[in-house]
Amino acid sequence: MSILVGFKVGAPGSDALLLAGQLAVAAGLPIDVMTVAVRPRNLVPGRASDAFGEFTRRRFAEAESQVRADLATLPGSADLEVRFAHRISRSTGLALIDGIAEVGASMLVLASAPGREGRISIGPVANRIIHSSPVPVAIAPLGWAAVAAASPTARVALTAAFDGSAENEHVLRETQALGRSFDAQVRVATFAVRGAIMYPPELGASDVEEALAEWVDQTQRAVNGLRHPGGVLVDVPNVISAGDDWDAALSSLDWVPGDLLCVGTTPHGGLARVFIGKRGTRILTHSPVPVVALPA
């Protein structure tokens, strides 16, 4: 097994690379770096094709040097095994999905699309990958490389986002399994949002607080119902984080470098692949820490 991360030739930034390095160090796994050059659609055999091949060979060599230099800034990376795979493809997404089976990856790591610093934006390529990946997909917030490099250690801790539903219990199981793989502490978090985002506008402030309290109580009862010998939860702590909007609810939780948030998915199209629901998407895009989307 390994941690797979894509490194697109010519693309700036190393957020995904350093997140992948953190995860690989924590799990004691090698990191597979797949450098992808996108082949122009109108390229035909001949001088132009030969020039493109030579260009990509140079860029692949430059990419290896850059990857090693970037990973050297990560605490605990001195003994990290780094393997490279180079691909020329018409699609970065397809190359990475194929790469999962090729290298035997247990997780795929992606970077955020351009957007808000410190948060995650999902671009079209990442969206396609998330919806077709057979393994968990970790996404680094924009600017995560600086956070990772400044961390005193490459520790990892996991928070499972749980809404109290039976359909969401797989998140608890998968998060604890990941916790064992990464030798990481695990906690459960429920995120509660007030206001029109979650409740109809005709409800008054007291009604909203009452409805919110009832929902939190139901979720807490669901968590407590899983705390029994042989249950999904035994000694895993849980927290409630509330706010007037999703940003406030996510930000009010106590986060430290190395924390990751695990979100639930549901089967889509009859296949147990990653499919993030509306609530999961909101949590993902407002999270101040990397997010792991777990296949159902």
Summary of the structure (lengths in Angstrom):
residues: 296
radius of gyration: 20.5
end to end distance: 19.9
largest distance: 72.5
contacts: 975
relative contact order: 0.14
helix: 39%
strand: 22%
